[in-house]
């Protein structure tokens, strides 16, 4: 059950709703303070009119707007007169340039299987960065190609086109022929971290005698990823799938609930950056959520193989009680005597044959009874006066004397657990159903072989801090 709850929680925590990843194309023109990003025009340096220039037959560009449009970041150190820029903020590459210096430092991440390391190289450029209009102008081709983009120069219209292909995914492990991607790990791990983002250094907070909170989050994230893969394998074997149209409909609904239409793109991209993930990972988890629901319905209601009877769930009249009530509160506006008199008035109307449900509508002051038509509880889940007052009644009997608690006066009616027309599964039943479902997936997971590249995860988490 914990796996199902964790999955649903993670998926509800962060809004979903982006199109699948696609190439990004940016076009800049010499002397033009505007650029186009996938066909949409935007100002390169708002309010300052800074535009690309040619120096020593090389195109120099104020690259901050370009890098940020590609989802990266660019930082300036005024003391050293240096610029650091990267697009993939987890595994670089990172390019560091200094004004007036013809050499640049390039850091790249190299991994093979469970072996991973950072490499640093010094590379010579054709031209050094310069400052124009209080803005650092960088050699466009050198920087963007080192960052993994394609760069095309058109001499006829003096334009530079920068193309960034949809990101290749970093692999952190495998399950048979199925790769496990860093973006999926980041989505879940950093969603967990969002709960503690206001606490500095949350990953090092002790969780138990053996683990920090970060170590616990890492272990649970990997366990959940394995469970998801096993669940998907179980669904596939049963011929259960999720269509692209179902995913699209789910995303559209999520967008309507989560975002203002004017800020969907900006808000979504912000969350991608915050979670160090990709929209492919978001799409994958929306699919996993829908698939889990379909498989759950199949084994509960169609085949019935995971169904649990109330008795199997330990849901019996001996240990569970079902009741509805009318509460007359004692508060600053109502004295004890006034509340008791009103409660006795309700009892008199019940004795005269009036309907209990109708009197709930007229008198009741418990908001919980507005949401649900009754309570199901065991010892310790309700105030003791209510619990004991209910257990003292026969089935269908109501209180003939008001029951006093700290809340006020209750008129209680005890109901049989299996009331006519009540098709809702009990909470113990639902817990048992979820337990059976979890066991089904765990049996599948135990038959699968997983390989996790811990050194790559270590490097990724270190880079994200």
C-alpha positions in Angstrom: 0.0 0.0 0.0 2.9 2.4 0.8 4.1 2.1 -2.8 0.7 3.1 -4.2 0.3 6.0 -1.8 3.9 7.2 -2.5 3.3 7.1 -6.2 0.0 9.0 -6.0 1.5 11.5 -3.7 4.5 12.2 -5.9 2.3 12.6 -8.9 -0.1 15.0 -7.2 2.7 17.1 -5.6 4.0 18.6 -8.8 1.8 19.8 -11.7 2.0 17.8 -14.9 1.4 19.0 -18.4 4.0 19.5 -21.1 4.4 18.3 -24.6 7.1 15.7 -25.3 10.6 17.1 -25.6 11.5 18.5 -29.0 14.5 20.3 -30.6 14.9 24.0 -29.8 16.0 26.4 -32.6 17.3 29.9 -31.9 18.1 32.4 -34.7 20.1 35.6 -34.1 21.1 38.2 -36.7 24.0 40.6 -36.7 22.9 44.1 -35.5 19.4 42.8 -34.5 18.5 43.1 -30.8 15.8 40.4 -31.2 16.1 36.7 -31.6 13.6 34.0 -32.4 13.1 30.9 -30.3 11.2 28.2 -32.2 9.8 30.9 -34.3 8.7 33.3 -31.5 10.5 36.6 -31.4 12.0 37.9 -28.1 14.4 40.6 -27.1 17.9 39.5 -26.5 18.8 42.1 -23.8 15.5 43.7 -22.8 15.7 47.5 -22.6 19.3 47.8 -23.6 19.3 47.0 -27.4 22.4 44.7 -27.2 22.8 42.8 -30.5 25.2 40.3 -31.9 28.4 41.7 -33.5 31.2 40.5 -35.8 34.8 40.8 -34.6 37.8 39.2 -36.3 35.4 37.4 -38.6 33.7 35.7 -35.6 30.2 36.2 -34.3 30.0 37.4 -30.7 26.7 37.2 -28.9 25.4 38.2 -25.5 24.6 34.6 -24.7 22.7 34.8 -21.4 19.3 35.0 -23.1 20.2 32.1 -25.5 21.4 29.8 -22.7 18.4 30.5 -20.5 16.0 29.9 -23.5 17.6 26.5 -23.7 16.9 25.8 -20.0 20.5 26.5 -18.9 22.2 29.1 -16.7 25.0 31.7 -17.1 26.8 33.3 -14.2 29.2 36.3 -14.2 32.1 36.8 -11.8 32.9 40.5 -11.8 36.1 40.0 -9.8 37.7 37.5 -12.2 35.9 38.9 -15.2 34.8 35.3 -16.0 31.6 33.7 -17.3 30.4 30.2 -16.5 27.7 28.6 -18.5 26.0 25.2 -18.8 22.7 23.9 -20.2 22.3 20.5 -18.6 22.7 21.6 -15.0 23.4 18.1 -13.7 26.1 16.7 -16.0 27.2 19.7 -17.9 29.2 20.2 -20.0 30.3 23.5 -18.4 32.2 26.2 -20.3 34.2 28.8 -18.4 35.6 31.8 -20.3 37.4 35.0 -19.2 37.3 38.4 -20.8 40.5 38.9 -22.9 41.6 35.3 -22.5 41.9 33.1 -25.6 41.6 29.9 -23.6 38.5 28.4 -22.1 38.0 25.7 -19.5 35.6 22.9 -20.4 34.3 20.4 -17.9 32.6 17.3 -19.1 31.1 14.3 -17.4 32.2 10.8 -18.6 30.4 7.6 -17.6 30.5 4.0 -18.5 28.4 1.6 -16.6 29.0 2.2 -12.9 32.2 4.2 -13.6 31.8 8.0 -13.7 34.1 11.0 -13.4 34.5 14.7 -14.4 37.2 15.7 -16.9 38.6 19.2 -17.2 40.2 20.5 -20.4 41.7 23.8 -21.5 40.8 24.7 -25.1 42.0 27.5 -27.4 39.5 29.8 -29.1 39.8 32.0 -32.2 38.8 35.1 -30.3 38.5 36.0 -26.7 35.3 37.4 -25.0 34.9 41.2 -25.0 32.6 43.6 -23.3 30.2 45.7 -25.4 27.5 48.0 -23.9 28.4 46.6 -20.4 27.6 43.1 -21.6 30.0 40.2 -22.1 30.0 39.1 -25.8 31.0 35.5 -26.2 32.0 33.5 -29.4 28.8 31.9 -30.3 30.0 28.9 -32.3 32.7 27.8 -29.7 30.5 28.1 -26.7 27.3 26.6 -28.1 29.1 23.6 -29.8 30.9 22.8 -26.5 27.5 22.9 -24.8 26.3 20.2 -27.3 24.4 22.4 -29.8 24.7 22.6 -33.6 25.6 26.1 -34.9 24.9 27.2 -38.5 26.1 30.5 -40.0 24.3 32.1 -43.0 26.4 34.7 -44.7 23.6 35.9 -46.9 21.4 37.2 -44.1 24.2 37.5 -41.5 22.4 35.1 -39.1 23.5 32.4 -36.7 21.1 29.4 -36.1 21.6 27.4 -32.8 19.9 24.1 -32.6 19.7 22.0 -29.4 18.4 18.5 -29.9 16.0 17.1 -27.3 18.2 16.0 -24.4 19.7 12.5 -24.4 18.9 10.8 -21.1 21.5 9.8 -18.6 21.2 6.2 -17.7 21.6 5.3 -14.0 20.8 1.6 -14.2 18.8 -1.1 -16.0 16.2 -3.8 -15.5 16.8 -6.4 -18.3 16.5 -4.5 -21.5 14.9 -1.5 -19.8 17.1 1.5 -19.0 16.5 3.5 -15.9 17.0 7.2 -16.4 18.4 9.9 -14.2 15.4 12.2 -15.0 13.0 9.7 -13.5 15.1 9.4 -10.4 15.4 13.2 -10.1 11.7 13.6 -10.4 10.9 11.5 -7.4 13.9 12.3 -5.3 13.6 16.0 -5.7 9.8 15.9 -5.3 10.6 14.4 -1.9 13.1 17.2 -1.3 10.4 19.8 -2.1 8.8 19.0 1.2 12.0 20.1 3.0 13.3 22.8 0.6 12.9 25.5 3.3 15.3 23.5 5.5 18.9 24.0 4.5 21.0 20.9 4.0 17.8 18.7 4.4 19.6 15.7 3.0 21.9 15.4 6.0 19.2 15.6 8.6 19.2 12.3 10.6 16.2 10.0 9.7 17.2 7.1 11.9 20.3 5.8 13.6 21.5 4.3 10.4 20.3 6.8 7.7 20.1 10.4 6.9 16.9 11.8 5.3 18.7 12.0 2.0 19.8 8.4 2.2 16.3 7.4 3.0 14.8 9.4 0.1 17.4 7.9 -2.3 16.5 4.3 -1.2 12.8 4.9 -1.4 13.1 6.5 -4.8 15.0 3.5 -6.2 12.5 1.1 -4.6 9.6 3.0 -6.2 11.3 3.0 -9.6 11.8 -0.7 -9.4 8.1 -1.2 -8.3 7.0 1.0 -11.3 8.9 -1.1 -13.8 7.5 -4.4 -12.3 4.0 -2.9 -12.3 4.3 -2.0 -15.9 5.6 -5.5 -16.8 2.6 -7.0 -15.0 0.2 -4.7 -16.9 1.8 -5.5 -20.2 1.5 -9.2 -19.7 -2.2 -8.7 -19.0 -2.7 -6.6 -22.2 -3.3 -3.4 -20.2 -1.9 -0.2 -21.8 -2.4 3.6 -21.7 -3.0 5.4 -24.9 -1.4 8.7 -26.0 -4.9 10.3 -26.0 -5.4 9.3 -22.4 -2.2 10.8 -21.4 -3.0 14.0 -23.3 -6.4 14.2 -21.7 -4.9 13.7 -18.2 -2.3 16.4 -18.9 -4.9 18.9 -20.2 -6.9 18.4 -17.0 -3.9 18.8 -14.9 -3.0 22.1 -16.6 -6.5 23.5 -16.1 -6.3 22.6 -12.4 -2.7 23.6 -11.7 -1.9 26.7 -13.9 -3.1 30.0 -15.1 -3.2 29.7 -18.9 -0.9 32.7 -19.3 1.9 31.2 -17.2 1.7 27.4 -18.0 4.9 27.3 -20.0 6.9 29.4 -17.5 5.6 27.6 -14.5 6.2 24.2 -16.0 9.8 25.1 -17.1 10.4 26.4 -13.6 9.5 23.0 -12.1 11.6 21.2 -14.6 14.6 23.2 -13.4 13.7 22.9 -9.7 13.5 19.1 -10.0 16.4 18.6 -12.4 14.2 16.5 -14.7 12.7 16.4 -18.2 9.2 16.6 -19.5 9.7 13.0 -20.8 9.9 12.0 -17.1 6.7 13.9 -16.4 5.0 12.2 -19.3 6.3 8.8 -18.1 4.9 9.3 -14.6 1.5 10.4 -15.8 1.4 7.2 -17.8 2.5 5.2 -14.8 -0.3 6.7 -12.7 -2.9 5.9 -15.2 -1.6 2.4 -15.8 -1.5 1.7 -12.0 -5.2 2.7 -11.8 -6.1 0.4 -14.7 -4.2 -2.6 -13.3 -5.6 -2.0 -9.8 -9.1 -2.0 -11.2 -8.4 -5.2 -13.2 -7.2 -7.3 -10.2 -9.8 -5.9 -7.8 -13.0 -5.7 -9.8 -12.5 -7.8 -13.0 -10.5 -10.9 -12.0 -11.1 -10.3 -8.3 -7.7 -12.0 -7.5 -6.7 -9.3 -5.0 -10.2 -8.8 -3.5 -10.5 -9.1 0.2 -13.7 -9.8 2.0 -14.5 -7.7 5.1 -13.8 -10.8 7.3 -10.3 -11.2 5.6 -9.6 -7.6 6.4 -10.6 -8.1 10.1 -13.5 -5.8 9.5 -16.2 -7.2 11.9 -18.7 -6.0 14.4 -16.4 -7.2 17.2 -13.7 -4.6 16.4 -15.3 -2.0 14.2 -18.3 0.3 14.7 -20.4 2.2 12.3 -22.6 5.1 13.3 -24.0 8.5 12.4 -24.9 11.2 14.8 -26.3 14.7 15.4 -24.0 17.0 17.3 -25.3 20.0 19.3 -22.2 22.0 20.2 -21.5 23.7 23.5 -19.5 26.9 22.8 -19.4 30.6 23.6 -22.8 31.1 21.9 -24.6 28.0 23.4 -24.6 27.1 27.0 -24.6 23.5 28.3 -28.2 23.7 29.3 -29.3 25.2 25.9 -27.4 22.5 24.0 -28.8 19.7 26.2 -32.4 21.0 25.8 -31.9 21.1 22.0 -30.5 17.5 22.0 -33.5 16.3 24.0 -35.8 18.1 21.5 -34.2 16.0 18.7 -34.6 12.8 20.7 -38.3 13.6 21.2 -38.8 14.1 17.4 -37.0 10.7 16.8 -39.3 9.1 19.3 -42.3 10.6 17.4 -41.0 8.7 14.3 -39.2 11.4 12.4 -36.3 10.5 10.0 -32.8 10.5 11.5 -31.1 11.7 8.2 -33.6 14.6 7.9 -32.8 15.7 11.5 -29.1 15.5 10.7 -29.7 18.1 8.0 -31.7 20.3 10.3 -29.7 20.1 13.6 -26.2 18.7 13.1 -23.2 20.9 13.7 -20.4 18.4 12.9 -19.0 19.3 9.5 -17.7 15.7 9.1 -21.3 14.5 8.7 -21.7 16.8 5.8 -18.9 15.0 3.9 -19.8 11.4 4.8 -23.2 9.9 5.8 -21.6 7.9 8.7 -18.4 7.1 10.6 -16.6 3.8 10.7 -14.1 3.5 13.6 -12.4 1.3 16.0 -11.3 1.8 19.6 -9.1 5.0 20.0 -10.2 6.7 16.8 -13.1 8.7 18.3 -13.5 10.4 21.7 -14.2 7.8 24.3 -17.7 9.1 25.2 -18.7 8.7 21.6 -17.1 5.3 21.2 -18.7 3.9 24.4 -22.0 5.5 23.7 -22.1 3.8 20.3 -21.0 0.4 21.5 -23.8 0.5 24.2 -26.5 0.7 21.5 -28.1 -2.2 19.6 -28.0 -2.1 15.8 -30.3 0.6 14.3 -30.9 1.9 17.9 -30.4 5.6 18.6 -29.4 7.4 21.9 -32.4 7.9 24.2 -30.3 10.2 26.3 -27.9 12.8 25.0 -24.2 11.7 25.1 -21.9 14.4 26.5 -18.3 14.9 25.2 -16.0 17.9 25.1 -17.6 18.9 21.8 -21.2 19.0 23.2 -24.1 16.6 23.1 -24.4 13.7 20.6 -27.5 11.8 19.5 -26.0 8.6 18.0 -27.5 5.9 15.9 -25.5 2.7 15.5 -25.6 1.1 12.1 -24.6 -2.4 10.9 -21.3 -2.6 9.0 -23.1 -4.0 6.0 -26.0 -1.6 5.7 -28.4 -2.2 2.8 -27.4 -0.2 -0.3 -23.9 0.6 1.0 -21.5 -0.4 -1.7 -18.4 1.4 -0.3 -15.5 -0.8 0.8 -14.4 -0.2 4.4 -11.1 1.4 5.2 -9.7 -1.9 6.5 -10.9 -3.6 3.4 -9.2 -1.0 1.2 -6.0 -1.4 3.2 -6.1 -5.2 2.6 -6.9 -4.8 -1.1 -3.9 -2.4 -1.5 -1.7 -4.8 0.5 -2.7 -7.7 -1.8 -2.0 -5.5 -4.9 1.4 -4.5 -3.6 2.2 -8.1 -2.9 1.3 -9.0 -6.5 3.7 -6.4 -7.9 6.4 -7.4 -5.4 6.3 -11.0 -6.5 6.9 -9.8 -10.1 9.7 -7.5 -8.9 11.5 -10.4 -7.1 11.7 -12.2 -10.4 13.4 -9.2 -12.1 17.1 -8.3 -12.1 18.0 -4.7 -11.5 21.4 -3.0 -11.9 22.0 0.4 -10.4 25.0 2.6 -11.2 25.5 4.2 -7.8 28.5 6.3 -8.8 26.4 8.2 -11.4 23.7 8.9 -8.9 26.4 10.1 -6.4 27.8 12.5 -9.0 24.3 13.7 -10.0 23.3 14.5 -6.5 26.6 16.2 -5.8 26.2 18.4 -8.9 22.6 19.3 -7.9 23.6 20.6 -4.5 
